[in-house]
Amino acid sequence: MDTLNQVQTQTKWVSDPAHSELTFKVRHLMISNVKGEFTDFQVEMTSNGDDLTAAEVQVKINAGSVSTNNADRDNHLKAEDFFDVANHPELSFTSNAVQKVDDETYKVKGNLTIKGVSKEVVLDAEFGGYVTDPYGNEKAGFSISGKINRKEFGLNWNAALETGGVMVGDEVKLNAEVQLVKQS
C-alpha cells in the first residue's frame, strides 16, 4: 500500500522554455567575463508533493544550441576543441540528492555529463515558490547557480597570451532561471 500511495503523490514538472534560461560565464583574456547560453534545453523534475528533498531532476541540453552572440566563437565552441557537437550532441545533468539548507535554499548534487565525461557537481538552488498563472497552469520557479572546471570535462583548448596568462579561464560559472509547469 505504501508504494501505491507514493506513486499517487508523485508530481511531474517540465520546464517552460519561454520563461527559462541556461547561461554560463568564463574569463576571457583574464580581464573580463564572456557570457553564453544554451537556447535548447529541457528540465524535468519529479517530486513527492512539496518535499523537494525527494525530488529527482533531469536536464538535457542540446550542445549545438550554444550561443555567445558571436558566430565564429559559437562555431569554435561546437568544434572538437570544446563541445565536439558532432560526436557529443547532448549535455546532461541527473540529480542523485537534494539537501534542504533553509526554506528557500537547496543543494542539488548530481552527475553532469559534458563531451562524454561525467563528474559529480553540487549546484545551489533557490526555490522561488509555487504559483498558478493566469491560464490555470501550476508553476514552480528556481534560480540555480554553480561552478565547474571545464578541463575536468575535457574542454582543454586554450592559448597563452604574450603578456602572461591565458585566453580562456578554467572556471565556468553556471546560472539558470527555470520555471517548471506541473503536468497532469
Disulfide bonds with the S-S distance in Angstrom:
none
